[in-house]
Amino acid sequence: MKRILIVDDNISILKQISSHLNGYEVLLAKSGMSALEICGKEKPDLILLDIEMPGMNGFDVIVRLKQNPSTEKIPVIFLTASDDSALEVKALKLGARDFITKPVEKNILIHRVELHLRFTSYQVQIEQRVASLSDSIAISLAEIIECRDEDTGSHVVRTSKYVEIMGNEMISQGLFRQNLLPINCR
């Protein structure tokens, strides 16, 4: 069962949103600090985060989440009563996946939660496939290098150039940023 952390200093909003999320394990936090503590222990699959809270606001929370390798990939959907587009832009720039205005409409909330949970699941699957493909490529390259012919040295150089081109193309498309670094074989 997927875990959703709802963070809001208003208890009635916590109860309202929680009641909309049947079928999920719901975790509740009344403050930003409490949310960070829960994330450290429970690792939710998604966070619904209020922006305006006393003490540590939602922007402070997301900055801390994104700085921590164990929580940086948890999708965050901001909740706010404000319709200020500058707040929405700031939220997205800080790494939020989405932005929902309060009062929350149940069907919109459920749709967006499901959408972002599915997106995260697909992202994990793609990362696993890339890791598997990388292993296969490395094994294939090792086998190619071991093939002995009169042009083995030239063959290894040509093969490394092809790998460089493929890797740099994946990087230029924004794929696997955390796993690939630009290379330059000479």
N, C-alpha and C positions, 0 to 999 in steps of 0.2 A: 504494500500500500504506500502510495506517495505521501511524503510529509510536506505540509505547507506551513510556513511560519507567518503569522499575521502580527505586524508590529504597529501599534497605535496607542496613544495615551488615553483615548476615550473608550471606556469599558463597553458602552452600548454599541459602538462601531465594531469592536472586537467580537461581541456576541452576534451582531447582525451578519457580518461577513462569515464568521464561523458557521452559522446556521445554513448559509448558502453552499457550503463545501462538503456536502454529504459524500461519502465514498473516499474521502481523504483523511489521513491522520493530521489533525490540526494542532499546531503549537501556537501559544499566545505569548506575546511580550508587550508590556506596557511602557517600555522605554528602549532607547537605542542601546544602552549598556546591557540590558537584559537580553536583547536580541543577539548581541555579539556573544554573550555567554552561552545561550542556547545553540547558536551555530557551532560553537566550539565543541559542544557535547553531542548534539543530535544530528548535525549536518542535514538540514532540510533540503528538499528537492526544488523548492521555489520559495521566494520571500515576497510577501505583500507588505510594502513599507510606507508608512505615513511620512510625509515630509516635515510637517510642522509639529514638533514635540519639544517639550522643555528639556533643557540640558543638551543632550546629544541629538541633533535633528537627523532626518533621514539622509541628507547629503553627507553628514559626518559618518554615518553608519556605512553607507555604500563605499565611501573612500577606504574605510578600514577593512571592509569585506574584500575589496579588490586588491588590497595590499597583502593579503594573507593567501598563500598558495593553496591552503586547504579549503578556502571559501570563495576564491576568486571566480569560479565558474558557476556558482549558484545563481540562477536567473532571478533578477529583482524586478518587480513591477511596483512602481510608485503609486501611492494613493494620496490624493489631496482634494480639498474643497476649492482650491484656487483654480481659476481658469487662465492664469497668467502663462502665456506661451513661453516666456523667458524661463520660467521654472521648468517647463517641460523640456526645453532645449538643454538646460543645465543637467537635468536628470539623465537624459540620453547620453550626453557627453561624458558623464561620470560612469557610464556603463549599464544603466537601466535598460531592460529589454522593452519595457512598455510603461504606459502612464494612464491611469484611470482616475476620473474625477468622482468625488463623492458628492452626494450620496450614490453609492454603488448600485447599478442596476444588475440584478442577479444573473440574467442571461449573458450579458456582456462579460461579467466577471468569470463565469464558468467557461465561456468560450475562450477567453484569453488565457486563463490558467491552463486549460487543456492544450491550446495551441503551443504555449511556451514549454510545457512539459514534453510534448511530442517533439518539438524542435530540439530540445536538449538531448532527448533520447537518440534522435537521428545524428546529432553531432558526435555523441559518444560512439555510435556505430561506425561512423566515418573515420574517426580517429583510430579505432581498432583495425579497420580495414587498411588504413594507410600504414600502420605499424606492421601489419602482416605483409603488405606489398613491399615495404622497405626491406623486410627480412628476405623476401623472395628475390628482390633485385640484388641484394648483397650476395646472396648465395649464387645467383646466376652469374654475377660479375666475377666472383671467385672462380667459378667453373670455367668461364671464358678465359680468364688469365692463365689458368692452368693448362689450357689447350696449347700445346707446343707446335709451333710452325716457324718457318723462317722469318716471319714478320711479327713475332710475338710483341716485341717492344713497341712497334708502331701501332699494333692492334690495341694494346693497353692504353696508349695515348688517345687514340680515336674513341675508344670506349669511355674514357674519363671525360672527354669533351661532350659526348652524348649525354652522359649523366649530369654534367654541369648545365647543359642547355635545358634538360628536363627539370632539374631542381630549381634553376632560376626562373623558369616559366611558372612553376607552381608557386614560388614566392611572389612573383609579380601579380599573380591572380589572388593573392592573399590566403592561399591554402597552407595549412599546417605551419603557421608562423612560429609556434613554440618549438617545433621539431626541426625546422630547416633554417639555415643561415646562408646568406649569399656566399658563393664561392667563385674563385677565379683561378682556373688551372692555366698554367703557362708552360 
